[in-house]
Amino acid sequence: MLTPDQRRAIEADVTRLIHQYTWANDVADWTQCAALYTEDAVFRRPSGGEAIVGRQAILASFLARKPRAQRHAIANVLVDVVDEQTATAKSVIVLYMGDAAEDGGQETQLPVQDASSPLIGTFADRCVLTADGWRFAERVGGLDFRP
């Protein structure tokens, strides 16, 4: 049986995993995003589509995406600890996206916000403790409103 301190530590670690993924995603660090999944993980984008199975396939799907400017806001993260090596989590996502400015938004021009922004949805996660720390074994997204 887990102590309250162990439970809180797992909750904090899984919450950090979710935020680490969000930051890597927003700067298009696809290698880092994929590294936060287990080798046999399952990922389903909030926008739908087929489940993507396996870390390498997840990385390939990120690399195949058209570049865009984006920022995710993650809220209402709720982690439920199953045991010492398994936790589930759910969170609300708000995605702002747009076309990159001519200078990439790095200097003087900000990206132009897409007319369909923001998108609001959720993630349901199953996370496991690995030798490399907590990782997503399953990450299923969904949209709460039509774009």
FIMARVO-80433 format. One record per residue: residue number from 1; residue in one letter; chain; x, y negated, z of N, C-alpha, C in turn. Coordinates in pm, whole numbers. Layout:
BEGIN
+-----+--------+--------+--------+--------+--------+--------+--------+--------+--------+--------+--------+
! num ! residu ! chaine !   n_xx !   n_yy !   n_zz !  ca_xx !  ca_yy !  ca_zz !   c_xx !   c_yy !   c_zz !
+-----+--------+--------+--------+--------+--------+--------+--------+--------+--------+--------+--------+
! NUM !      A !      A !      X !      Y !      Z !      X !      Y !      Z !      X !      Y !      Z !
...
+-----+--------+--------+--------+--------+--------+--------+--------+--------+--------+--------+--------+
This chain:
BEGIN
+-----+--------+--------+--------+--------+--------+--------+--------+--------+--------+--------+--------+
! num ! residu ! chaine !   n_xx !   n_yy !   n_zz !  ca_xx !  ca_yy !  ca_zz !   c_xx !   c_yy !   c_zz !
+-----+--------+--------+--------+--------+--------+--------+--------+--------+--------+--------+--------+
!   1 !      M !      A !     84 !    119 !      0 !      0 !      0 !      0 !     88 !   -125 !      0 !
!   2 !      L !      A !     51 !   -219 !    -81 !    126 !   -343 !    -92 !     98 !   -436 !     25 !
!   3 !      T !      A !    201 !   -506 !     67 !    182 !   -610 !    168 !    129 !   -735 !     99 !
!   4 !      P !      A !     70 !   -826 !    174 !     26 !   -952 !    113 !    141 !  -1027 !     43 !
!   5 !      D !      A !    261 !  -1024 !     99 !    374 !  -1091 !     35 !    413 !  -1023 !    -96 !
!   6 !      Q !      A !    410 !   -891 !   -102 !    440 !   -820 !   -227 !    336 !   -853 !   -334 !
!   7 !      R !      A !    210 !   -856 !   -292 !    102 !   -888 !   -385 !    120 !  -1029 !   -442 !
!   8 !      R !      A !    150 !  -1125 !   -354 !    170 !  -1263 !   -400 !    291 !  -1274 !   -492 !
!   9 !      A !      A !    397 !  -1199 !   -464 !    516 !  -1202 !   -549 !    483 !  -1150 !   -689 !
!  10 !      I !      A !    406 !  -1042 !   -698 !    367 !   -988 !   -829 !    278 !  -1088 !   -901 !
!  11 !      E !      A !    183 !  -1147 !   -829 !     96 !  -1248 !   -891 !    179 !  -1363 !   -948 !
!  12 !      A !      A !    279 !  -1409 !   -874 !    364 !  -1518 !   -920 !    447 !  -1475 !  -1040 !
!  13 !      D !      A !    501 !  -1354 !  -1039 !    583 !  -1306 !  -1151 !    501 !  -1292 !  -1278 !
!  14 !      V !      A !    380 !  -1241 !  -1268 !    296 !  -1224 !  -1386 !    249 !  -1361 !  -1437 !
!  15 !      T !      A !    217 !  -1452 !  -1348 !    181 !  -1588 !  -1389 !    298 !  -1653 !  -1462 !
!  16 !      R !      A !    418 !  -1633 !  -1411 !    538 !  -1688 !  -1477 !    555 !  -1626 !  -1616 !
!  17 !      L !      A !    530 !  -1497 !  -1631 !    537 !  -1431 !  -1761 !    444 !  -1499 !  -1860 !
!  18 !      I !      A !    323 !  -1527 !  -1819 !    223 !  -1592 !  -1905 !    273 !  -1731 !  -1947 !
!  19 !      H !      A !    327 !  -1806 !  -1852 !    376 !  -1941 !  -1884 !    502 !  -1936 !  -1969 !
!  20 !      Q !      A !    590 !  -1840 !  -1942 !    712 !  -1825 !  -2022 !    676 !  -1797 !  -2168 !
!  21 !      Y !      A !    577 !  -1710 !  -2188 !    530 !  -1678 !  -2322 !    475 !  -1804 !  -2391 !
!  22 !      T !      A !    398 !  -1883 !  -2318 !    338 !  -2003 !  -2374 !    444 !  -2102 !  -2420 !
!  23 !      W !      A !    544 !  -2126 !  -2338 !    651 !  -2219 !  -2376 !    727 !  -2167 !  -2497 !
!  24 !      A !      A !    761 !  -2038 !  -2499 !    833 !  -1982 !  -2614 !    749 !  -1991 !  -2740 !
!  25 !      N !      A !    619 !  -1966 !  -2728 !    528 !  -1973 !  -2841 !    523 !  -2115 !  -2898 !
!  26 !      D !      A !    515 !  -2214 !  -2811 !    502 !  -2352 !  -2858 !    626 !  -2406 !  -2926 !
!  27 !      V !      A !    742 !  -2347 !  -2899 !    864 !  -2391 !  -2969 !    903 !  -2292 !  -3078 !
!  28 !      A !      A !    810 !  -2199 !  -3110 !    830 !  -2100 !  -3217 !    953 !  -2013 !  -3195 !
!  29 !      D !      A !    980 !  -1978 !  -3069 !   1088 !  -1886 !  -3037 !   1029 !  -1745 !  -3040 !
!  30 !      W !      A !   1013 !  -1695 !  -3161 !    942 !  -1568 !  -3180 !   1018 !  -1449 !  -3122 !
!  31 !      T !      A !   1149 !  -1456 !  -3121 !   1228 !  -1349 !  -3061 !   1199 !  -1340 !  -2912 !
!  32 !      Q !      A !   1193 !  -1455 !  -2846 !   1162 !  -1458 !  -2703 !   1019 !  -1410 !  -2677 !
!  33 !      C !      A !    925 !  -1455 !  -2759 !    785 !  -1410 !  -2743 !    777 !  -1258 !  -2751 !
!  34 !      A !      A !    837 !  -1201 !  -2854 !    831 !  -1056 !  -2873 !    902 !   -982 !  -2760 !
!  35 !      A !      A !   1009 !  -1040 !  -2707 !   1083 !   -975 !  -2598 !   1000 !   -964 !  -2471 !
!  36 !      L !      A !    893 !  -1040 !  -2461 !    808 !  -1035 !  -2342 !    703 !   -925 !  -2349 !
!  37 !      Y !      A !    707 !   -846 !  -2456 !    618 !   -730 !  -2472 !    699 !   -602 !  -2450 !
!  38 !      T !      A !    631 !   -496 !  -2409 !    695 !   -365 !  -2403 !    715 !   -313 !  -2545 !
!  39 !      E !      A !    799 !   -213 !  -2559 !    827 !   -156 !  -2692 !    700 !   -108 !  -2762 !
!  40 !      D !      A !    605 !    -55 !  -2685 !    483 !      3 !  -2743 !    359 !    -83 !  -2718 !
!  41 !      A !      A !    379 !   -210 !  -2693 !    269 !   -300 !  -2658 !    166 !   -312 !  -2769 !
!  42 !      V !      A !     47 !   -357 !  -2728 !    -62 !   -385 !  -2821 !    -97 !   -533 !  -2806 !
!  43 !      F !      A !   -105 !   -603 !  -2921 !   -137 !   -745 !  -2921 !   -249 !   -771 !  -3020 !
!  44 !      R !      A !   -348 !   -846 !  -2976 !   -456 !   -889 !  -3064 !   -470 !  -1040 !  -3048 !
!  45 !      R !      A !   -454 !  -1111 !  -3158 !   -461 !  -1258 !  -3155 !   -601 !  -1306 !  -3116 !
!  46 !      P !      A !   -608 !  -1423 !  -3052 !   -740 !  -1480 !  -3023 !   -824 !  -1502 !  -3148 !
!  47 !      S !      A !   -759 !  -1530 !  -3260 !   -832 !  -1555 !  -3385 !   -884 !  -1426 !  -3449 !
!  48 !      G !      A !   -854 !  -1313 !  -3390 !   -906 !  -1186 !  -3439 !   -807 !  -1110 !  -3525 !
!  49 !      G !      A !   -859 !  -1017 !  -3599 !   -773 !   -934 !  -3682 !   -743 !   -802 !  -3615 !
!  50 !      E !      A !   -668 !   -722 !  -3686 !   -632 !   -590 !  -3635 !   -534 !   -601 !  -3519 !
!  51 !      A !      A !   -538 !   -503 !  -3432 !   -439 !   -496 !  -3324 !   -302 !   -472 !  -3385 !
!  52 !      I !      A !   -204 !   -538 !  -3329 !    -64 !   -521 !  -3372 !      2 !   -435 !  -3265 !
!  53 !      V !      A !     62 !   -324 !  -3307 !    116 !   -228 !  -3212 !    267 !   -222 !  -3223 !
!  54 !      G !      A !    334 !   -241 !  -3110 !    479 !   -230 !  -3103 !    549 !   -364 !  -3107 !
!  55 !      R !      A !    654 !   -376 !  -3028 !    729 !   -502 !  -3018 !    781 !   -549 !  -3153 !
!  56 !      Q !      A !    835 !   -459 !  -3234 !    891 !   -499 !  -3362 !    781 !   -549 !  -3458 !
!  57 !      A !      A !    666 !   -484 !  -3456 !    554 !   -528 !  -3539 !    501 !   -663 !  -3492 !
!  58 !      I !      A !    501 !   -684 !  -3361 !    457 !   -812 !  -3305 !    553 !   -922 !  -3351 !
!  59 !      L !      A !    683 !   -895 !  -3342 !    782 !   -993 !  -3389 !    762 !  -1022 !  -3538 !
!  60 !      A !      A !    745 !   -919 !  -3617 !    724 !   -938 !  -3762 !    601 !  -1023 !  -3789 !
!  61 !      S !      A !    495 !  -1004 !  -3710 !    373 !  -1083 !  -3731 !    396 !  -1230 !  -3698 !
!  62 !      F !      A !    476 !  -1257 !  -3595 !    508 !  -1396 !  -3563 !    592 !  -1458 !  -3673 !
!  63 !      L !      A !    691 !  -1386 !  -3721 !    780 !  -1438 !  -3824 !    706 !  -1465 !  -3955 !
!  64 !      A !      A !    598 !  -1392 !  -3979 !    523 !  -1407 !  -4104 !    426 !  -1525 !  -4100 !
!  65 !      R !      A !    406 !  -1584 !  -3983 !    311 !  -1695 !  -3973 !    363 !  -1821 !  -4040 !
!  66 !      K !      A !    271 !  -1894 !  -4098 !    305 !  -2025 !  -4155 !    344 !  -2119 !  -4041 !
!  67 !      P !      A !    454 !  -2190 !  -4055 !    495 !  -2284 !  -3949 !    387 !  -2390 !  -3925 !
!  68 !      R !      A !    370 !  -2426 !  -3799 !    275 !  -2531 !  -3765 !    319 !  -2595 !  -3634 !
!  69 !      A !      A !    270 !  -2713 !  -3611 !    290 !  -2778 !  -3482 !    181 !  -2725 !  -3390 !
!  70 !      Q !      A !    216 !  -2692 !  -3267 !    115 !  -2638 !  -3176 !    153 !  -2661 !  -3031 !
!  71 !      R !      A !     51 !  -2671 !  -2949 !     68 !  -2677 !  -2805 !    -47 !  -2601 !  -2742 !
!  72 !      H !      A !    -12 !  -2511 !  -2651 !   -111 !  -2434 !  -2577 !   -119 !  -2490 !  -2434 !
!  73 !      A !      A !   -238 !  -2501 !  -2383 !   -258 !  -2529 !  -2242 !   -321 !  -2404 !  -2183 !
!  74 !      I !      A !   -262 !  -2353 !  -2076 !   -309 !  -2231 !  -2012 !   -368 !  -2270 !  -1877 !
!  75 !      A !      A !   -485 !  -2220 !  -1846 !   -551 !  -2255 !  -1720 !   -623 !  -2134 !  -1663 !
!  76 !      N !      A !   -664 !  -2148 !  -1539 !   -745 !  -2047 !  -1470 !   -683 !  -1909 !  -1476 !
!  77 !      V !      A !   -550 !  -1903 !  -1458 !   -481 !  -1774 !  -1458 !   -520 !  -1698 !  -1332 !
!  78 !      L !      A !   -571 !  -1578 !  -1352 !   -610 !  -1493 !  -1239 !   -545 !  -1357 !  -1257 !
!  79 !      V !      A !   -458 !  -1321 !  -1163 !   -386 !  -1194 !  -1168 !   -444 !  -1100 !  -1065 !
!  80 !      D !      A !   -472 !   -977 !  -1109 !   -516 !   -871 !  -1018 !   -407 !   -765 !  -1016 !
!  81 !      V !      A !   -352 !   -741 !   -899 !   -246 !   -642 !   -883 !   -309 !   -504 !   -869 !
!  82 !      V !      A !   -270 !   -413 !   -956 !   -320 !   -275 !   -952 !   -233 !   -194 !   -858 !
!  83 !      D !      A !   -102 !   -201 !   -879 !     -5 !   -133 !   -793 !    130 !   -201 !   -811 !
!  84 !      E !      A !    235 !   -141 !   -759 !    368 !   -203 !   -764 !    419 !   -226 !   -905 !
!  85 !      Q !      A !    366 !   -153 !  -1003 !    419 !   -163 !  -1138 !    316 !   -202 !  -1244 !
!  86 !      T !      A !    195 !   -235 !  -1201 !     89 !   -267 !  -1297 !      3 !   -381 !  -1244 !
!  87 !      A !      A !    -30 !   -473 !  -1332 !   -121 !   -582 !  -1298 !   -203 !   -618 !  -1422 !
!  88 !      T !      A !   -319 !   -672 !  -1399 !   -399 !   -728 !  -1508 !   -411 !   -878 !  -1483 !
!  89 !      A !      A !   -433 !   -950 !  -1590 !   -447 !  -1095 !  -1578 !   -545 !  -1144 !  -1682 !
!  90 !      K !      A !   -608 !  -1255 !  -1652 !   -691 !  -1323 !  -1750 !   -663 !  -1472 !  -1736 !
!  91 !      S !      A !   -675 !  -1540 !  -1849 !   -647 !  -1683 !  -1850 !   -726 !  -1749 !  -1962 !
!  92 !      V !      A !   -745 !  -1878 !  -1947 !   -810 !  -1958 !  -2050 !   -701 !  -2030 !  -2128 !
!  93 !      I !      A !   -717 !  -2033 !  -2261 !   -621 !  -2104 !  -2345 !   -692 !  -2214 !  -2422 !
!  94 !      V !      A !   -622 !  -2324 !  -2436 !   -665 !  -2432 !  -2523 !   -550 !  -2455 !  -2619 !
!  95 !      L !      A !   -578 !  -2446 !  -2747 !   -474 !  -2459 !  -2849 !   -499 !  -2584 !  -2933 !
!  96 !      Y !      A !   -398 !  -2670 !  -2933 !   -395 !  -2785 !  -3022 !   -295 !  -2752 !  -3132 !
!  97 !      M !      A !   -334 !  -2775 !  -3256 !   -243 !  -2744 !  -3366 !   -258 !  -2847 !  -3476 !
!  98 !      G !      A !   -158 !  -2848 !  -3562 !   -162 !  -2941 !  -3672 !    -46 !  -2919 !  -3767 !
!  99 !      D !      A !    -38 !  -3005 !  -3863 !     69 !  -3000 !  -3961 !    188 !  -3078 !  -3907 !
! 100 !      A !      A !    305 !  -3021 !  -3924 !    426 !  -3090 !  -3879 !    446 !  -3218 !  -3958 !
! 101 !      A !      A !    498 !  -3318 !  -3891 !    532 !  -3443 !  -3960 !    650 !  -3418 !  -4053 !
! 102 !      E !      A !    670 !  -3509 !  -4145 !    778 !  -3492 !  -4242 !    913 !  -3473 !  -4175 !
! 103 !      D !      A !    935 !  -3542 !  -4062 !   1062 !  -3525 !  -3991 !   1053 !  -3415 !  -3886 !
! 104 !      G !      A !    947 !  -3333 !  -3893 !    929 !  -3224 !  -3798 !    878 !  -3269 !  -3663 !
! 105 !      G !      A !    842 !  -3397 !  -3653 !    792 !  -3448 !  -3526 !    902 !  -3470 !  -3424 !
! 106 !      Q !      A !   1027 !  -3463 !  -3470 !   1139 !  -3472 !  -3377 !   1185 !  -3615 !  -3352 !
! 107 !      E !      A !   1162 !  -3703 !  -3445 !   1219 !  -3836 !  -3433 !   1112 !  -3943 !  -3414 !
! 108 !      T !      A !   1047 !  -3979 !  -3521 !    958 !  -4094 !  -3514 !    812 !  -4062 !  -3539 !
! 109 !      Q !      A !    785 !  -3951 !  -3608 !    648 !  -3920 !  -3644 !    597 !  -3800 !  -3564 !
! 110 !      L !      A !    479 !  -3814 !  -3513 !    415 !  -3702 !  -3446 !    341 !  -3617 !  -3548 !
! 111 !      P !      A !    322 !  -3488 !  -3520 !    242 !  -3405 !  -3610 !     99 !  -3459 !  -3621 !
! 112 !      V !      A !     34 !  -3426 !  -3731 !   -105 !  -3465 !  -3752 !   -193 !  -3353 !  -3700 !
! 113 !      Q !      A !   -283 !  -3385 !  -3606 !   -368 !  -3283 !  -3545 !   -466 !  -3226 !  -3646 !
! 114 !      D !      A !   -479 !  -3096 !  -3645 !   -572 !  -3024 !  -3732 !   -715 !  -3058 !  -3690 !
! 115 !      A !      A !   -803 !  -3071 !  -3787 !   -943 !  -3106 !  -3759 !  -1015 !  -2999 !  -3678 !
! 116 !      S !      A !   -967 !  -2874 !  -3681 !  -1032 !  -2768 !  -3605 !   -981 !  -2759 !  -3461 !
! 117 !      S !      A !   -886 !  -2844 !  -3425 !   -834 !  -2846 !  -3287 !   -928 !  -2925 !  -3198 !
! 118 !      P !      A !   -935 !  -2892 !  -3072 !   -872 !  -2777 !  -3009 !   -956 !  -2650 !  -3022 !
! 119 !      L !      A !   -890 !  -2538 !  -3009 !   -957 !  -2409 !  -3000 !   -949 !  -2364 !  -2855 !
! 120 !      I !      A !  -1058 !  -2305 !  -2807 !  -1064 !  -2260 !  -2667 !  -1093 !  -2111 !  -2666 !
! 121 !      G !      A !  -1017 !  -2041 !  -2586 !  -1035 !  -1896 !  -2579 !   -979 !  -1839 !  -2451 !
! 122 !      T !      A !   -958 !  -1709 !  -2454 !   -908 !  -1639 !  -2336 !   -805 !  -1534 !  -2377 !
! 123 !      F !      A !   -725 !  -1495 !  -2281 !   -639 !  -1379 !  -2293 !   -671 !  -1285 !  -2180 !
! 124 !      A !      A !   -675 !  -1156 !  -2211 !   -685 !  -1049 !  -2111 !   -557 !   -968 !  -2127 !
! 125 !      D !      A !   -482 !   -956 !  -2019 !   -351 !   -893 !  -2025 !   -342 !   -772 !  -1932 !
! 126 !      R !      A !   -265 !   -674 !  -1977 !   -222 !   -565 !  -1890 !    -71 !   -574 !  -1888 !
! 127 !      C !      A !    -15 !   -593 !  -1771 !    129 !   -614 !  -1756 !    189 !   -501 !  -1675 !
! 128 !      V !      A !    312 !   -466 !  -1709 !    382 !   -358 !  -1639 !    522 !   -406 !  -1602 !
! 129 !      L !      A !    573 !   -350 !  -1493 !    707 !   -381 !  -1449 !    804 !   -288 !  -1521 !
! 130 !      T !      A !    902 !   -347 !  -1589 !   1003 !   -271 !  -1663 !   1140 !   -301 !  -1603 !
! 131 !      A !      A !   1241 !   -238 !  -1657 !   1378 !   -266 !  -1614 !   1416 !   -411 !  -1641 !
! 132 !      D !      A !   1349 !   -475 !  -1737 !   1375 !   -615 !  -1772 !   1280 !   -712 !  -1703 !
! 133 !      G !      A !   1198 !   -663 !  -1612 !   1101 !   -748 !  -1544 !    960 !   -721 !  -1597 !
! 134 !      W !      A !    867 !   -807 !  -1560 !    728 !   -790 !  -1603 !    714 !   -819 !  -1751 !
! 135 !      R !      A !    638 !   -733 !  -1820 !    617 !   -746 !  -1964 !    470 !   -716 !  -1996 !
! 136 !      F !      A !    426 !   -769 !  -2110 !    291 !   -740 !  -2158 !    290 !   -600 !  -2220 !
! 137 !      A !      A !    203 !   -514 !  -2169 !    178 !   -385 !  -2234 !     60 !   -398 !  -2329 !
! 138 !      E !      A !    -29 !   -491 !  -2295 !   -144 !   -520 !  -2381 !   -183 !   -665 !  -2359 !
! 139 !      R !      A !   -206 !   -735 !  -2470 !   -247 !   -875 !  -2466 !   -356 !   -893 !  -2570 !
! 140 !      V !      A !   -477 !   -919 !  -2523 !   -592 !   -930 !  -2613 !   -651 !  -1070 !  -2598 !
! 141 !      G !      A !   -653 !  -1142 !  -2707 !   -707 !  -1277 !  -2708 !   -843 !  -1281 !  -2773 !
! 142 !      G !      A !   -915 !  -1385 !  -2743 !  -1045 !  -1408 !  -2804 !  -1080 !  -1555 !  -2800 !
! 143 !      L !      A !  -1157 !  -1599 !  -2897 !  -1204 !  -1737 !  -2899 !  -1341 !  -1745 !  -2833 !
! 144 !      D !      A !  -1365 !  -1853 !  -2761 !  -1493 !  -1872 !  -2691 !  -1594 !  -1954 !  -2772 !
! 145 !      F !      A !  -1545 !  -2028 !  -2871 !  -1631 !  -2109 !  -2955 !  -1584 !  -2096 !  -3100 !
! 146 !      R !      A !  -1675 !  -2104 !  -3193 !  -1636 !  -2101 !  -3335 !  -1557 !  -2226 !  -3367 !
! 147 !      P !      A !  -1455 !  -2215 !  -3452 !  -1379 !  -2333 !  -3494 !  -1463 !  -2424 !  -3582 !
+-----+--------+--------+--------+--------+--------+--------+--------+--------+--------+--------+--------+
